[in-house]
Every structure is written in structure tokens, then in C-alpha cells.
Amino acid sequence: MDVYAYLKENQSRFVKELCDYVRFPSVSAQPPHRDDLSRCARWLTDHCRQIGLEARLVKTAGHPIVVAQTPRKRAGHRPHFVVYGHYDVQPPEPFELWKTPPFEPRIAGRFLYGRGASDNKGQHLAHLKAVEAYLQTGTELPCDLTFIFEGEEEVGSQSLPEFLRHNQKALRCDAVVVSDSGIPSLKFPALTYALRGIAAVEVRLDGASRDLHSGIYGGSLDNPAMVLCEMLAQLRDAKGRVKVPGFYDKVLPLSAFERKQMARLPYHEPGYRKFLGVRELNGEKGYTAGEQRTARPTVEINGLTSGYQGPGSKTIIPAWASAKLTFRLVPRQEPIRIQKLVTQYLKRLCPRTVRLTVTPGHGGEPYLVSPQGPQAQAALRALKTAFRNEPVLIREGGSIPIVTDFKKILKADTLLLGLGLPEDNVHSPNERFSLDCFAKGMDMSARLWPELSQATLRRPKA
């Protein structure tokens, strides 16, 4: 039996194994789930061993890292690739919006519902199953593979960079493959060549020493909630551009080639509005919705808190107000620099009537790789054969900060070969994963290693 026949014959078992994997409530953001993450990591380690990989569990200050390798061949030079994924998932709340419990996998039609099904368990399991097909059919891989699965991606990947630095020599590789993003549709498989970065800040304004009666004291002092709203309103102009001075200084303009590629993507504005549940779209003027959400920087208010939030009325002037902000960044923007520029701008806006505190949060650099290099072209060929459609080149609006660590520490570019669909409800209730994407993802992965190995061996020496 060859690799592709093996994949086809074992589809139902693969889906069952994915269901077993999704059942672990591996929520890294919530301390009560620490044991669940450990159990999930042990399951994944055992599973890697069962399919023929040499696997081990690496303890960290946070959650364990699972490392699995193909049996190494000693003869001659062989390309070495790293495959990355994460077994931790987003919190499932609010529970009441789920049609079925988030950690009780449900299959409806050609979709598997459950938290983590798409982000990221189903996507990286597709790569494991493809390698299983090679190992279990006795088909020789043309390369060595190292799988790295972490349990802290959803909380900032705090332990992984240190692990990469400590194992830099052993992990030296020709490229990293990551399936933790999306494709426009099954008819448009995609290579993601750019990711937005992120810079987070928290803003707090303090006014009086305590909440005050709004009737007795109102009108004689500033309300921190009102002042904060006025300041936040000055972060963006009427054209949808961020008003922070210097914010756009290093932004690379989109090339005509990139805009042409984006124009190939399927887009139906009424359907997009319906999917989002909004009456009208709004974004930076002069750019399409696709460009706005993948290739342009943004400012967003993620949380806004002040005053009384309970039932009924409480007539107070709140003593403080706070907001959580994130800025999505594009290639050449630097998170630390953006955080400094935002802090300086907020200080200029803040009146003396309140006290301002700006606390920098997490940051991740944007990522950009040439889509015309030999390895990218090899990935496009694998995509085209597996999906039986011409692939597209896309930018991704989200952030995968660890990709920049792979570049800095391992000196390797990352090929982003997402398998998620826009309707997968990632980070939302009723998350799902397409079983068609699962199957085609396995096929793509099986075809990727010969293509990528040949392209790597043909590359000119640096």
C-alpha cells in the first residue's frame, strides 16, 4: 500500500483520533486546566510514538513541550524541516452560545465541532497523519522531520523561545512548516507569506480618591471615564487611519503584484456583512476589506472598564477608568517602538485633571517571506496537487509571534500552510474544522516533503 492509499483507507480512524484529541480541555489561559494540559501533552507524546516517531515530553516553567522526530538516516546529507503546532486552546466561554459542549466533539455533515478542532489540533494532526502514512507503509521520507508542539501559544509562547535557544544546534533546519492559519475556501488553497504583528497596551486614568456622588460633586471635576473616551476617540481619524504621530513611518506600501493577488480572492460583500452580523463595513479608506484586515495596521479597543456595572442605576463619578488596546502591525513596524509612540501620544492628550498610567503588554513582530523563492514554490505545487485548484498568495491578519523567533533563533524561514476556513469560528463559540480540509491537508503534507526536499537541495549555497 502506498502513502496516499493509506491516508484514504484510514480516514475514519483519523477523524476518531482527532475527536479524542479535542476532548482534552487544554485551556492554557485558565490555571484550573493545568492538569488537563499535562494530560493532553502526554496523549500527544504517546500518539507520536504509536505512529513511529521518537517522541519525548520536555518540562518547562509553564506547560510541557512535545518533541517528536522521524528516525534519523545516517547516509548522506538530508534536508531537515521543523513542523510546529500547539495543543493549547482558547477559553470556550461564553458556554451558553455553544450548541453542544465545547469539549464534546460533534460531527455534523463534513465538519467537526469543538474547541481547538481548527485552532490548532486538527491542522497539525494532519501533518502527523501524513508522516504516519510514510512510516507505516515503509515508504522512505526524503528528509528528516522534527515536530514541536507547545502548550502556551494562546498565552504568548513564553517557554518556547528559551527551548529553541537551548536546542538551537539540534533544531538547525532548512525551513519551518506551520499550519495555524487559514485559506479563503477549498477552491482557493493558500500560502500565507505575511503575518501582522501586534503591540498591546493598557491605559488607566485615575481621578478622585474614591467614587463620588454625581449630584453633589458632578460638574466640579473631570470624570475619568469621560476623559478616557475622549482620548480614545482621538486614536483614529475619519478616514480610518491611526493618528499616533510616526505610526506609519516604516510601513511598506502594498505592491501592484500583491494587490493583484488579493483581487483574485473570492469576496462577496453582502455575504461578508451577514457573516459578521453588521449592517455596514468600515475601515481605512482607499483599501479593500481584504487589504484592510490583512495588510494594513490597525488600532482596536479590546476592553473598556469603569464605574458601576451592576443592575439598575448608581449615580457616581467613577474614581478610575481603564482600556485594553491592541495595534495590529505590518512588516517593518516594531512593537516596542509603537508602544513608545502610543504612550507619548496619550501623554500629550491627557489633561492634568486625571492621572495617566500606560502599561505596555505583549508584542509580536510582523512577518514577511518571499512567495517567489524555491521553497515557497514547492509548497504551492503541493497545495495545487492536493486541493486540485490553483493556490493563491495571501497575507494573514492575525499574529503568530513564534514565527519571528524561528527566524531569529533557528535562522529559518517559515512556510505558513493554513487549513482553516473563514467560517471556522476560531476563538469563538461553535468552533469547527472542515473534514475535507483535514483530508486534503494530509494529502498536501504527504506531497510537501518530496517537493520541499528537492527544492532545498537545489538551492544555491549561501
N, C-alpha and C positions, 0 to 999 in steps of 0.2 A: 504493500500500500504506500502511495506517495503522500507527501505532506498535505496536499490540497484535498485528497480523498479522505485523509484522516480528519481534517478540520470539518469537512462536510458530514462525515458519519457520526461525529461526536457532539454535534451542535446542542442537542437536548441536554446532555450531561454538562456542557459548559454553562448553559443557562442556569441549571440547578446549582452549580458551584458558585455562580455569581449571586444567586439568591442567598446561599449560605453566607457569603461574604458580606452582603448588605445587611444581614440581620444583626451584625455587631453594631451597637450604638456608640461608635468610636468618635465621640464629640470632644475634640481637643480643647475647646474653649470653656468647658464646664468640668471643674475638678471632680465632682462625683463620678464622672465617667472614666477616671484614670485606669481603673481595673479593666474596664471594657476595652480600652485602647491596648493594654498589655495582652489581653486575650486575643484580640484581633491580630496583633503582630505575631503572636505565636501561631495562630491558624495560618497566616500567610507564609511564615517560615516553613511550617510543616508542608504546606501545599507546594511550595517551591521544591522541596526535597522529593516529594512524591512524583513530580514530573521529570525529575532527573537533574536538577540543579544542585550545586553545592551551596547551601544556604546557612546563614548564621544570624543571630539576633545581637545587635550592638546596643548596649545600655548607654543612655545619655543622662544629662541632668533633667531632661524632660521625658519625652516618650521615646520608646525604642526605635532604632533604625533597622530595617531588614535589608540585608545584603545577600544577593544570590548571583552565582556565576555559572556559566557553562563550563563543563570540563575542559581544561586548557589543553591545547595541542602543542607539542614541543617543536615540531618540524617547521622550519621556515618562518618568515615574517607573516603575521596575520593581522589584519586591522582589528582594532578593539573599540567597541562602542559601549556607551553607558545609556541605560534606559531608566528614566526617573518616573516616579509616581508617588502618590500619598494616600495612605489608608485612613487618615482622619477626615471628618466630615463637619459640615456646618451644623449649628444647633437647629433642631427641627421646628422650634416654636414659630408661629402660633399653632398649637396642635389642632385647634378647632377648625382650621382651614384645610386640613388633610381629609381626603375622602376615606382613607384607610390608615391605620397606624404607620408612622414613617419607617419603622424598623421591622415591619411585617411585609416583605416583598409581595407585590401583586402584579400578575401579568394580565394585561388587557390588550387584545389584538397583538400587535408587534411591538409592544412597549412593556418594559419592566419598571414599575413604580416603587420608589423607596429612596430614603435619604442616602446620598452617596452613590447611587446607581450610575449617574453620569459623571459626577464630580467627587471622586475620580476613580472609583473602584472598577467600573465597567471598562473604562478607557485603558487602564494599564493591564487589566486582566487579559484583554485582547492580545497584548504583546506576549504575555506569559503563555497563553494557549498556542500561539504561533510557534514559539520555541519548543513547547511540549510536542508539537507535531513533528518537528525535526528530530528531537531526541527519541521519541517513542517509535519512530519509523526507521531509525538508524540512518537517517539522511544527514550527511555532514554539513555543518554550518561553515560558511566561508570566512567566518570571523569569530572573535571571542566577544562575549557579551557579559556585562555586569549590570544587574538590576539593583537600583537603590530605591527603597520605599520608606518614606518618613511618616511620622505621625504628628507633625506640627505645622504643616503647610498653612492651615487655616488660622494659625495664630502667629505667623511670622517666620517660620522655619528657623527658630533660634539656635537649635543644636546642629543643624546640617552643615553650615559653613565651617565650623570647627572640625567636624568629622572629615570634610573634604580636605582641609589643610593638613590634618594629621595623616591622611591616607593619600596624599597628592601623588606620590610616586606610583603606588599600586593602581590608582584610578586614572593614570595618564591615558588619554584616549584620543581617537580621531574625530569623534563627534558625540554629541548627546542627543538622544531622541526623547521627546516629551509629547505625550498625548494628554493634554489637560486644557484643551481649548475647544473651539467649535468649527463647524462647517456650515455654510448657508443652507444646504439641503443635500439629499442623497444624489441629486443630479449635479451638484457643484462641490465635489471634494476639494479640499483646500490645503495649501501650505501657508502657514502664518509666518510672515517674515519680519513682523514688527509687533512689539507689545508696548502699551502705555505703561509708564511708571506711576508712582504715587507719592504724595507728600501729605502727611496728616498733621493737623494742629488742633489743640483745644483752647478755646478762648473763654475767659471768665471775667466778668465785671462785678465788682463789689461796691455797694453803695453804703447805706446806713448800717449800723452795727446789728440791726435786727429788723424783722418785718414790721412795718408801721401801718397804722390806721390811715387808709387813703382819704377819709373825710377830714380828719384832724390835721394831717400833715401834707396832704396832696396839694401840689402847686408850689411848694416851697423848696423842693429838692428834686433831683433827677431820679427817674425810675430806671434801674439797671436793665430791666427787660426792654423798655422802650429804647434806651440808648443802644443796646446791643442790636436790636432790629434795624435801627438807623445806620449803624456801622456795617452790618452785613449787607444791607441794600446797596452799599457803595463798593461792593466787591465785583460787580458786573454791570456793564453798561447796557443800553437799549438794543445794541447790536449783538449781544451775547458774548462780548469779549471781556476777559478778566481785566480789571482796572489797576491791578497792582503794578506800579512802575517797574520796568525791567523784566516783567514776566515773560514776554515773548522774545527777548533779546537773542536767544540761541536756537529758537525753533526753526527747524528745516522746513522749507516750503514743500508741498507735495509736487512731485514732478508730473509732467504730462503723461508719462508711461503709467505711473501709479493711479492717476485719476481715470485713465482708460481701463485699467484692470478693475477698479472699483465699479465702474459703469457696467461691467459685464455681470455683476451680481444681481440675482433676482430681487426685485423690490416692488412692492405694491403698497402705496401709502395708506389707503383706507384699511387694508388688512393689518398693516403695522400699527395703525392707531387703535384698531379694535383689539389687537393682541395686548397692547399696553393699557387699554382702558382709558384713553384720553380723547378729548374732542379735537384738539389741535396739537401739532408738534411745535416745538420752539427750540432754537439753537443758534449757534454763531452764524450770522448772515454771510452769504457767499459760498456756503458749503452744503453739500447734500447731507441727508440724515446719516447715511453710511459713513461719510467722511467725518461728520461731527462726533460720532460715537466711537470711532476707532483711531482717527489720525489727528485730532485736534485736542489741545489741552482744555481742561475744564476746572470749575470750582463748584463744589457741592456742599450743602449743609446736610450732614448726616444725622444730627440730633440737636434739639433746641429745648432747653430746660430752664424754668424759672417759676417762682410763685406757687400758688395753690393749684393742685391738680385733681383734687377730690370732687365728689358730687356737690352740687349746689354752688353757692357763691361765698367767697371770703374776701371782703373788701380790704385788700392790703396793697402796700407798695413793697414788693419783694426786696429783700436785702441783697440778693445776688441774681445773676443770670449767666448761663453758660451755653456754649455751642461747640459741637464737634464738626470740624471741616476737613475735607479731603480735596486735594488738587490732583487730577489725573494729568500726567506729564507725557510728552512725546520726545522722541530721540533728540539728544543733546541738552535737554533740561535736566538739572541736577537737583535732587530732592532737598539737600541741605541748603543750597543757595535759595531755592524757592521758599523754604520755611523762614529763612532770614528776611527775604524781601517782604513776605506777608506780615511778619512781625513788625518790621519797620513801618509798613503802611498802616497797620492797625494802631500803632502808637501815634501816628500823625492824626488819625481820625478820632481818637479817644479824647473826650473832654476831661477837664480837671475835676468834674463833679463826681466821677467814679474812678475806681482803681482797676487797672487792667493787668491781667496775667495771661500770657500766651505760653502754652506748653507744647513744644514740638513732640509729635508722635512718631509712628513708624514711617519709614520711607523705602521706596524701591525704585531703582533706576529703570528708565525705558530700555528697550532692546531693539536692535536692528541688525539684520544679516542680509547679505546679498542674495536675492532669489535667483540669480543667474549663475551662481557657482556650480561646480560639478556635483557636489553632494545634494544641493537643492534640486538640481535637475534629475538626479537619481530618485529622489523622493517623489517628484512629480510623476515619473514613469511608473513607480509602484502604485501610486494613487490611481492613475488613469486605468491601469490594468485591473485593479481590484474593484473599482467603482464603475468601470465601463463608461466613464464620462470624462470629458476634458477638465482637468483641475484648474482652479483659479488661485491667484495670489492675493492674500488678504492681510490686513492689519487687524489686530485684536485690541478691543478697547480696555480689557481687563489687564491685570498685572500678575506676573509670575516672577517675583523678585529673585528667586533662586537661580533663574537663568543667567543673570548677570554674575552671580557667584561662580557658576560653571565656567564662564568666560574668563574671569579674573584668576581663579584658583587653578582650574584644570586646563586653561588656555584652549578651550574647545568651543566651537560654535554649536548652537542648539537648533535642531530641526523640530519645529512645532507642527505636529500632525494630529490635529484635533479630530475627535469622533463624535462630539456632542452636537445637537441640533439647537437652533434658537428657541424652540418650544420646550426644551428640557426642564424648565423651571429650576435651574441651578440656583442655590441659595434661597429658594422659595418653597412654599408648600407644594406637595404633589410633584416632587422631582421625579423625572423619568429618564430612561435610556432606551434608545431605539435598538431592538434586537437585530435589525438589518444593519445598523451601523456597527454593532458588535461583530456580526459575521463578516462584513466587509473589512472591518478593522483588522481582524485576524488574518484575512487573506492579504491585505496590504502589508502587514508586518512580515508575513512569510516571504513576500516578494521583495521587501525592502532590503534584506540583508545581502543577497547576491548583488543587487543593483548598487547599494551603497559601498560594498566592499570593492567592487570593480572600479567605481568612481574614485574611491580613496587611493587605491593602488596606482591609478593613472595620474593622480595629481602631481604637479611639479613639486619637487622638494623645496622647502622654504630656505 
